[in-house]
Amino acid sequence: MNEEGKVTSGSIEIAHTQLAKEVGVDRRVVDATTKTIISDELLSTIFKNVHSIPFLRDVAPALGLGVIIIIPEDAAHIGILAEVAGLISKHNVSIRQAVSDDPYLTDNPRLTIITDHKVPGDLVDDILNLSSVKGVSIY
């Protein structure tokens, strides 16, 4: 979001009508929401500084990269990323990207790791043996 209350991605403005259509509300709802955000110092600071990133999950297979999606037992548990990254490293697999959903902002948080090549089965087995991990998906 910019200073004028326009929703942006980088320097590209996203029309309030398009955003309203996407979320299924009237444009005036988006207008009012952006005015509320701009008028609140904390919200304004947050929304002016949140950035989108290229998330490689869906394109990784086309690029020959591996995808590991971790379902945690307790996403607020400390050290899940460190445990999983340690196992990946022990298998001589390089991490290209790691994206962790915030357990306080997401209902079903996941840890998504993009690797430099397809994930070997024994690595999946090792990850599943971690007490902090409930499940694993790969592709």
Backbone as JSON Lines, residues from 0, in Angstrom:
{"i":0,"aa":"M","n":[0.84,-1.17,0.0],"ca":[0.0,0.0,0.0],"c":[0.89,1.23,0.0]}
{"i":1,"aa":"N","n":[0.46,2.23,-0.76],"ca":[1.27,3.45,-0.8],"c":[0.65,4.55,0.07]}
{"i":2,"aa":"E","n":[1.29,5.71,0.06],"ca":[0.86,6.85,0.9],"c":[-0.56,7.32,0.59]}
{"i":3,"aa":"E","n":[-0.99,7.15,-0.65],"ca":[-2.32,7.61,-1.06],"c":[-3.42,6.59,-0.77]}
{"i":4,"aa":"G","n":[-3.04,5.46,-0.19],"ca":[-4.03,4.42,0.1],"c":[-4.32,3.51,-1.06]}
{"i":5,"aa":"K","n":[-3.47,3.52,-2.06],"ca":[-3.61,2.62,-3.2],"c":[-2.93,1.3,-2.86]}
{"i":6,"aa":"V","n":[-3.59,0.21,-3.22],"ca":[-3.0,-1.11,-3.01],"c":[-1.99,-1.34,-4.12]}
{"i":7,"aa":"T","n":[-0.78,-1.75,-3.74],"ca":[0.28,-1.92,-4.73],"c":[1.01,-3.25,-4.54]}
{"i":8,"aa":"S","n":[1.64,-3.67,-5.6],"ca":[2.6,-4.76,-5.56],"c":[3.86,-4.17,-6.18]}
{"i":9,"aa":"G","n":[4.84,-3.88,-5.33],"ca":[5.99,-3.11,-5.8],"c":[5.5,-1.72,-6.16]}
{"i":10,"aa":"S","n":[5.76,-1.29,-7.38],"ca":[5.28,0.03,-7.81],"c":[4.03,-0.07,-8.68]}
{"i":11,"aa":"I","n":[3.5,-1.26,-8.83],"ca":[2.31,-1.47,-9.66],"c":[1.05,-1.33,-8.8]}
{"i":12,"aa":"E","n":[0.17,-0.42,-9.2],"ca":[-1.09,-0.23,-8.48],"c":[-2.1,-1.29,-8.89]}
{"i":13,"aa":"I","n":[-2.82,-1.81,-7.9],"ca":[-3.89,-2.77,-8.15],"c":[-5.21,-2.03,-7.95]}
{"i":14,"aa":"A","n":[-6.04,-2.02,-8.98],"ca":[-7.3,-1.28,-8.91],"c":[-8.18,-1.83,-7.79]}
{"i":15,"aa":"H","n":[-8.79,-0.92,-7.05],"ca":[-9.68,-1.34,-5.96],"c":[-10.84,-2.17,-6.48]}
{"i":16,"aa":"T","n":[-11.31,-1.89,-7.7],"ca":[-12.39,-2.68,-8.28],"c":[-11.95,-4.12,-8.53]}
{"i":17,"aa":"Q","n":[-10.73,-4.3,-8.99],"ca":[-10.21,-5.64,-9.23],"c":[-10.03,-6.4,-7.92]}
{"i":18,"aa":"L","n":[-9.5,-5.73,-6.93],"ca":[-9.32,-6.35,-5.62],"c":[-10.67,-6.72,-5.01]}
{"i":19,"aa":"A","n":[-11.64,-5.83,-5.13],"ca":[-12.99,-6.1,-4.61],"c":[-13.61,-7.31,-5.3]}
{"i":20,"aa":"K","n":[-13.45,-7.38,-6.61],"ca":[-13.99,-8.52,-7.37],"c":[-13.34,-9.82,-6.91]}
{"i":21,"aa":"E","n":[-12.04,-9.79,-6.71],"ca":[-11.3,-10.99,-6.3],"c":[-11.75,-11.52,-4.94]}
{"i":22,"aa":"V","n":[-12.04,-10.62,-4.01],"ca":[-12.43,-11.06,-2.66],"c":[-13.95,-11.09,-2.46]}
{"i":23,"aa":"G","n":[-14.69,-10.7,-3.49],"ca":[-16.15,-10.81,-3.45],"c":[-16.86,-9.74,-2.64]}
{"i":24,"aa":"V","n":[-16.34,-8.52,-2.7],"ca":[-16.99,-7.4,-1.99],"c":[-17.16,-6.23,-2.95]}
{"i":25,"aa":"D","n":[-17.92,-5.25,-2.52],"ca":[-18.09,-4.02,-3.28],"c":[-16.81,-3.18,-3.2]}
{"i":26,"aa":"R","n":[-16.52,-2.43,-4.25],"ca":[-15.32,-1.59,-4.28],"c":[-15.26,-0.64,-3.09]}
{"i":27,"aa":"R","n":[-16.41,-0.17,-2.65],"ca":[-16.44,0.77,-1.53],"c":[-15.91,0.15,-0.24]}
{"i":28,"aa":"V","n":[-16.03,-1.15,-0.12],"ca":[-15.46,-1.85,1.05],"c":[-13.94,-1.74,1.01]}
{"i":29,"aa":"V","n":[-13.36,-1.93,-0.15],"ca":[-11.91,-1.8,-0.3],"c":[-11.49,-0.35,-0.04]}
{"i":30,"aa":"D","n":[-12.24,0.6,-0.59],"ca":[-11.93,2.02,-0.35],"c":[-11.93,2.34,1.14]}
{"i":31,"aa":"A","n":[-12.97,1.9,1.84],"ca":[-13.08,2.18,3.28],"c":[-11.98,1.49,4.06]}
{"i":32,"aa":"T","n":[-11.65,0.27,3.66],"ca":[-10.59,-0.47,4.36],"c":[-9.25,0.21,4.2]}
{"i":33,"aa":"T","n":[-8.94,0.65,2.99],"ca":[-7.65,1.33,2.79],"c":[-7.59,2.65,3.55]}
{"i":34,"aa":"K","n":[-8.71,3.36,3.64],"ca":[-8.75,4.61,4.42],"c":[-8.51,4.32,5.91]}
{"i":35,"aa":"T","n":[-9.1,3.24,6.39],"ca":[-8.9,2.84,7.79],"c":[-7.44,2.5,8.04]}
{"i":36,"aa":"I","n":[-6.85,1.76,7.12],"ca":[-5.44,1.37,7.27],"c":[-4.54,2.6,7.28]}
{"i":37,"aa":"I","n":[-4.74,3.5,6.34],"ca":[-3.9,4.7,6.24],"c":[-4.03,5.58,7.48]}
{"i":38,"aa":"S","n":[-5.22,5.61,8.08],"ca":[-5.43,6.49,9.24],"c":[-4.9,5.89,10.55]}
{"i":39,"aa":"D","n":[-4.55,4.62,10.55],"ca":[-4.02,3.97,11.75],"c":[-2.51,3.82,11.6]}
{"i":40,"aa":"E","n":[-1.76,4.41,12.51],"ca":[-0.29,4.43,12.38],"c":[0.32,3.03,12.3]}
{"i":41,"aa":"L","n":[-0.11,2.13,13.18],"ca":[0.45,0.78,13.17],"c":[0.1,0.04,11.89]}
{"i":42,"aa":"L","n":[-1.19,0.04,11.54],"ca":[-1.61,-0.65,10.31],"c":[-0.95,-0.06,9.08]}
{"i":43,"aa":"S","n":[-0.86,1.25,9.05],"ca":[-0.22,1.92,7.92],"c":[1.24,1.49,7.78]}
{"i":44,"aa":"T","n":[1.95,1.46,8.88],"ca":[3.35,1.02,8.86],"c":[3.47,-0.41,8.36]}
{"i":45,"aa":"I","n":[2.59,-1.28,8.86],"ca":[2.63,-2.69,8.45],"c":[2.37,-2.82,6.95]}
{"i":46,"aa":"F","n":[1.26,-2.25,6.47],"ca":[0.87,-2.45,5.08],"c":[1.75,-1.71,4.08]}
{"i":47,"aa":"K","n":[2.44,-0.68,4.51],"ca":[3.38,0.0,3.62],"c":[4.7,-0.75,3.5]}
{"i":48,"aa":"N","n":[4.94,-1.67,4.42],"ca":[6.23,-2.36,4.45],"c":[6.15,-3.87,4.2]}
{"i":49,"aa":"V","n":[4.96,-4.39,3.97],"ca":[4.83,-5.81,3.62],"c":[5.17,-5.96,2.14]}
{"i":50,"aa":"H","n":[5.98,-6.95,1.81],"ca":[6.39,-7.16,0.42],"c":[6.04,-8.58,-0.02]}
{"i":51,"aa":"S","n":[5.64,-8.71,-1.26],"ca":[5.4,-10.03,-1.82],"c":[6.72,-10.56,-2.37]}
{"i":52,"aa":"I","n":[6.83,-11.88,-2.4],"ca":[8.04,-12.53,-2.93],"c":[7.63,-13.55,-3.98]}
{"i":53,"aa":"P","n":[8.53,-13.88,-4.89],"ca":[8.24,-14.98,-5.81],"c":[8.31,-16.3,-5.05]}
{"i":54,"aa":"F","n":[7.19,-16.99,-4.97],"ca":[7.11,-18.27,-4.26],"c":[7.26,-19.37,-5.29]}
{"i":55,"aa":"L","n":[8.31,-20.16,-5.18],"ca":[8.67,-21.13,-6.22],"c":[7.91,-22.46,-6.17]}
{"i":56,"aa":"R","n":[7.06,-22.67,-5.16],"ca":[6.41,-23.97,-4.97],"c":[5.78,-24.53,-6.24]}
{"i":57,"aa":"D","n":[4.96,-23.75,-6.9],"ca":[4.2,-24.27,-8.04],"c":[5.01,-24.37,-9.33]}
{"i":58,"aa":"V","n":[6.09,-23.62,-9.43],"ca":[6.92,-23.65,-10.63],"c":[8.13,-24.57,-10.46]}
{"i":59,"aa":"A","n":[8.43,-24.96,-9.24],"ca":[9.63,-25.77,-8.96],"c":[9.74,-27.03,-9.81]}
{"i":60,"aa":"P","n":[8.68,-27.83,-9.94],"ca":[8.81,-29.05,-10.76],"c":[9.22,-28.75,-12.21]}
{"i":61,"aa":"A","n":[8.7,-27.67,-12.78],"ca":[9.06,-27.31,-14.15],"c":[10.52,-26.88,-14.26]}
{"i":62,"aa":"L","n":[11.09,-26.43,-13.15],"ca":[12.49,-26.0,-13.12],"c":[13.43,-27.13,-12.68]}
{"i":63,"aa":"G","n":[12.87,-28.32,-12.45],"ca":[13.69,-29.44,-11.99],"c":[14.06,-29.36,-10.52]}
{"i":64,"aa":"L","n":[13.33,-28.57,-9.76],"ca":[13.6,-28.41,-8.34],"c":[12.67,-29.3,-7.53]}
{"i":65,"aa":"G","n":[13.07,-29.6,-6.31],"ca":[12.24,-30.4,-5.42],"c":[11.41,-29.52,-4.51]}
{"i":66,"aa":"V","n":[10.29,-30.07,-4.05],"ca":[9.42,-29.36,-3.12],"c":[9.12,-30.27,-1.94]}
{"i":67,"aa":"I","n":[9.35,-29.76,-0.74],"ca":[9.0,-30.46,0.49],"c":[8.03,-29.57,1.25]}
{"i":68,"aa":"I","n":[6.87,-30.1,1.58],"ca":[5.92,-29.36,2.4],"c":[5.79,-30.09,3.72]}
{"i":69,"aa":"I","n":[6.14,-29.39,4.79],"ca":[6.14,-29.95,6.13],"c":[4.85,-29.55,6.84]}
{"i":70,"aa":"I","n":[4.16,-30.54,7.39],"ca":[3.02,-30.28,8.26],"c":[3.52,-30.49,9.68]}
{"i":71,"aa":"P","n":[3.58,-29.43,10.47],"ca":[4.14,-29.55,11.81],"c":[3.15,-30.11,12.83]}
{"i":72,"aa":"E","n":[3.67,-30.74,13.87],"ca":[2.83,-31.13,15.0],"c":[2.3,-29.88,15.69]}
{"i":73,"aa":"D","n":[3.21,-28.94,15.94],"ca":[2.87,-27.66,16.57],"c":[3.71,-26.59,15.88]}
{"i":74,"aa":"A","n":[3.07,-25.79,15.04],"ca":[3.81,-24.81,14.24],"c":[4.5,-23.75,15.08]}
{"i":75,"aa":"A","n":[4.09,-23.58,16.33],"ca":[4.74,-22.6,17.2],"c":[5.98,-23.18,17.88]}
{"i":76,"aa":"H","n":[6.23,-24.47,17.66],"ca":[7.41,-25.13,18.23],"c":[8.69,-24.48,17.69]}
{"i":77,"aa":"I","n":[9.63,-24.25,18.56],"ca":[10.89,-23.61,18.17],"c":[11.82,-24.63,17.53]}
{"i":78,"aa":"G","n":[12.39,-24.29,16.38],"ca":[13.44,-25.09,15.78],"c":[13.04,-26.04,14.67]}
{"i":79,"aa":"I","n":[11.79,-25.99,14.21],"ca":[11.36,-26.91,13.14],"c":[12.2,-26.69,11.88]}
{"i":80,"aa":"L","n":[12.33,-25.45,11.46],"ca":[13.12,-25.14,10.27],"c":[14.56,-25.6,10.44]}
{"i":81,"aa":"A","n":[15.14,-25.38,11.59],"ca":[16.53,-25.79,11.85],"c":[16.68,-27.3,11.77]}
{"i":82,"aa":"E","n":[15.73,-28.04,12.36],"ca":[15.8,-29.5,12.33],"c":[15.71,-30.03,10.9]}
{"i":83,"aa":"V","n":[14.74,-29.52,10.16],"ca":[14.54,-29.98,8.79],"c":[15.72,-29.58,7.91]}
{"i":84,"aa":"A","n":[16.18,-28.35,8.04],"ca":[17.33,-27.88,7.24],"c":[18.57,-28.71,7.54]}
{"i":85,"aa":"G","n":[18.76,-29.08,8.8],"ca":[19.91,-29.92,9.17],"c":[19.87,-31.26,8.47]}
{"i":86,"aa":"L","n":[18.69,-31.89,8.43],"ca":[18.56,-33.18,7.74],"c":[18.78,-33.03,6.23]}
{"i":87,"aa":"I","n":[18.25,-31.98,5.67],"ca":[18.43,-31.74,4.23],"c":[19.92,-31.6,3.92]}
{"i":88,"aa":"S","n":[20.62,-30.86,4.74],"ca":[22.06,-30.66,4.56],"c":[22.82,-31.98,4.69]}
{"i":89,"aa":"K","n":[22.44,-32.82,5.64],"ca":[23.11,-34.12,5.83],"c":[22.96,-35.01,4.6]}
{"i":90,"aa":"H","n":[21.91,-34.78,3.83],"ca":[21.69,-35.56,2.61],"c":[22.3,-34.87,1.38]}
{"i":91,"aa":"N","n":[23.14,-33.86,1.62],"ca":[23.81,-33.12,0.55],"c":[22.84,-32.51,-0.46]}
{"i":92,"aa":"V","n":[21.73,-32.03,0.05],"ca":[20.74,-31.36,-0.78],"c":[20.77,-29.88,-0.39]}
{"i":93,"aa":"S","n":[20.76,-29.02,-1.39],"ca":[20.81,-27.58,-1.15],"c":[19.4,-26.99,-1.12]}
{"i":94,"aa":"I","n":[19.18,-26.08,-0.19],"ca":[17.89,-25.39,-0.1],"c":[17.95,-24.13,-0.95]}
{"i":95,"aa":"R","n":[16.99,-24.0,-1.86],"ca":[16.9,-22.81,-2.71],"c":[15.96,-21.76,-2.11]}
{"i":96,"aa":"Q","n":[14.94,-22.24,-1.39],"ca":[13.98,-21.32,-0.78],"c":[13.29,-22.03,0.37]}
{"i":97,"aa":"A","n":[13.01,-21.3,1.44],"ca":[12.22,-21.82,2.56],"c":[11.19,-20.76,2.93]}
{"i":98,"aa":"V","n":[9.92,-21.17,2.95],"ca":[8.84,-20.25,3.29],"c":[8.02,-20.9,4.4]}
{"i":99,"aa":"S","n":[7.94,-20.22,5.52],"ca":[7.21,-20.72,6.67],"c":[5.99,-19.86,6.92]}
{"i":100,"aa":"D","n":[4.83,-20.5,6.98],"ca":[3.61,-19.75,7.31],"c":[3.66,-19.37,8.78]}
{"i":101,"aa":"D","n":[3.18,-18.19,9.1],"ca":[3.15,-17.73,10.48],"c":[2.01,-18.43,11.22]}
{"i":102,"aa":"P","n":[2.32,-19.17,12.28],"ca":[1.27,-19.91,12.99],"c":[0.24,-19.01,13.66]}
{"i":103,"aa":"Y","n":[0.55,-17.74,13.81],"ca":[-0.4,-16.82,14.43],"c":[-1.26,-16.1,13.4]}
{"i":104,"aa":"L","n":[-0.93,-16.26,12.12],"ca":[-1.69,-15.61,11.06],"c":[-2.37,-16.59,10.11]}
{"i":105,"aa":"T","n":[-2.04,-17.88,10.23],"ca":[-2.52,-18.89,9.29],"c":[-3.16,-20.04,10.06]}
{"i":106,"aa":"D","n":[-4.31,-20.5,9.6],"ca":[-5.01,-21.59,10.28],"c":[-4.24,-22.91,10.22]}
{"i":107,"aa":"N","n":[-3.72,-23.26,9.06],"ca":[-2.99,-24.52,8.89],"c":[-1.6,-24.22,8.35]}
{"i":108,"aa":"P","n":[-0.71,-23.74,9.22],"ca":[0.62,-23.34,8.74],"c":[1.44,-24.52,8.22]}
{"i":109,"aa":"R","n":[2.23,-24.22,7.22],"ca":[3.12,-25.2,6.6],"c":[4.5,-24.59,6.47]}
{"i":110,"aa":"L","n":[5.48,-25.45,6.37],"ca":[6.84,-25.05,6.02],"c":[7.1,-25.62,4.64]}
{"i":111,"aa":"T","n":[7.35,-24.76,3.68],"ca":[7.6,-25.2,2.31],"c":[9.06,-24.94,1.99]}
{"i":112,"aa":"I","n":[9.74,-26.0,1.57],"ca":[11.16,-25.9,1.24],"c":[11.36,-26.32,-0.21]}
{"i":113,"aa":"I","n":[12.05,-25.47,-0.95],"ca":[12.39,-25.76,-2.34],"c":[13.86,-26.17,-2.36]}
{"i":114,"aa":"T","n":[14.14,-27.31,-2.97],"ca":[15.51,-27.84,-3.0],"c":[16.06,-27.8,-4.42]}
{"i":115,"aa":"D","n":[17.38,-27.94,-4.53],"ca":[18.03,-27.82,-5.84],"c":[17.78,-29.01,-6.76]}
{"i":116,"aa":"H","n":[17.22,-30.1,-6.23],"ca":[16.83,-31.23,-7.07],"c":[15.75,-32.05,-6.36]}
{"i":117,"aa":"K","n":[15.25,-33.06,-7.03],"ca":[14.2,-33.91,-6.47],"c":[14.65,-34.45,-5.11]}
{"i":118,"aa":"V","n":[13.7,-34.65,-4.23],"ca":[13.98,-35.06,-2.86],"c":[14.06,-36.58,-2.78]}
{"i":119,"aa":"P","n":[15.19,-37.12,-2.25],"ca":[15.31,-38.57,-2.12],"c":[14.38,-39.12,-1.03]}
{"i":120,"aa":"G","n":[13.9,-40.34,-1.25],"ca":[12.96,-40.97,-0.32],"c":[13.49,-41.13,1.09]}
{"i":121,"aa":"D","n":[14.8,-41.42,1.22],"ca":[15.35,-41.6,2.57],"c":[15.35,-40.29,3.35]}
{"i":122,"aa":"L","n":[15.44,-39.16,2.66],"ca":[15.34,-37.86,3.32],"c":[13.93,-37.66,3.86]}
{"i":123,"aa":"V","n":[12.94,-38.04,3.08],"ca":[11.54,-37.93,3.53],"c":[11.34,-38.78,4.78]}
{"i":124,"aa":"D","n":[11.87,-40.0,4.77],"ca":[11.76,-40.88,5.95],"c":[12.39,-40.23,7.18]}
{"i":125,"aa":"D","n":[13.56,-39.64,7.0],"ca":[14.24,-38.99,8.13],"c":[13.44,-37.8,8.65]}
{"i":126,"aa":"I","n":[12.86,-37.03,7.75],"ca":[12.04,-35.88,8.17],"c":[10.82,-36.37,8.94]}
{"i":127,"aa":"L","n":[10.19,-37.43,8.46],"ca":[9.01,-37.97,9.14],"c":[9.33,-38.5,10.53]}
{"i":128,"aa":"N","n":[10.59,-38.85,10.78],"ca":[10.99,-39.34,12.1],"c":[11.19,-38.22,13.12]}
{"i":129,"aa":"L","n":[11.15,-36.98,12.68],"ca":[11.28,-35.86,13.61],"c":[10.0,-35.74,14.44]}
{"i":130,"aa":"S","n":[10.13,-35.56,15.73],"ca":[8.95,-35.44,16.59],"c":[8.14,-34.18,16.3]}
{"i":131,"aa":"S","n":[8.76,-33.18,15.73],"ca":[8.06,-31.92,15.43],"c":[7.26,-31.98,14.13]}
{"i":132,"aa":"V","n":[7.41,-33.08,13.38],"ca":[6.77,-33.19,12.06],"c":[5.62,-34.18,12.1]}
{"i":133,"aa":"K","n":[4.46,-33.71,11.67],"ca":[3.26,-34.54,11.61],"c":[3.13,-35.23,10.25]}
{"i":134,"aa":"G","n":[3.53,-34.53,9.19],"ca":[3.41,-35.09,7.85],"c":[4.3,-34.36,6.86]}
{"i":135,"aa":"V","n":[4.51,-35.02,5.71],"ca":[5.36,-34.46,4.65],"c":[4.71,-34.75,3.3]}
{"i":136,"aa":"S","n":[4.73,-33.76,2.43],"ca":[4.35,-33.95,1.04],"c":[5.54,-33.54,0.19]}
{"i":137,"aa":"I","n":[5.77,-34.27,-0.89],"ca":[6.84,-33.89,-1.81],"c":[6.29,-33.9,-3.23]}
{"i":138,"aa":"Y","n":[6.92,-33.09,-4.07],"ca":[6.65,-33.15,-5.51],"c":[7.71,-32.38,-6.23]}
